[in-house]
Amino acid sequence: MTTEELSEDYWNAFYAEHDQVWSGRPNVVLVDEVSGLTPGRALDLGCGEGADAIWLAQQGWTVTGVDISSVALERAAQHAEDAGVEDRVDWQQHELGQSFPEGSFDLVSAQFLHSKTELPRDAILRRAAEVVARHGVLLIEGHMGFPPGEHNPHPDIHFPTPDEVIESLELPDGEWDTLVSQVHDRAQVMRDGELINRRDCTVKLRRR
């Protein structure tokens, strides 16, 4: 069995454990950072059950939502239909280390693109930068660590700082502007209803 198949099986099992895994609300940073942008073509990497992509579609964006899990994508498509925006979202299944959506995009969003299975995150984000159109935006949101009290299954895993994220993108000199590069606190409600505080990081770049 290939790594791709193992990853797909892992994420399908992850989503199959519950009828709904995520809150169904768009990520707060996405809403804050995108609300002032002119809608165009958007790419949502690791779209999960579709909340971000659906919110973007409701704001007038034409969206490509990508995930490795067919279970998640089926739910996302149903949620989009329920929200009346099914014609504005193209759901695509990709293992992003192996394949990537075609085209260029005015917004590429990678919200919490982390995995407990093998994930070439730096390479994926470099590819994400490549498909951003002129004057388009790349928005990357990531965790700075595992949730408080959660066992770390990979003690050697490194959660990059905003500066490290930008450096890993290997962007050509003079072609991008950094709009946001910061670490911030965020309250998160866990699946059992517990409220915890997490440290996340935001990187927002615009291609010149």
Helices and strands as residue ranges (DSSP letters): H 3-16, H 28-34, E 41-45, H 51-58, E 62-67, H 70-83, G 86-88, E 89-93, E 105-111, H 121-130, E 132-143, H 162-169, E 176-189, E 195-207
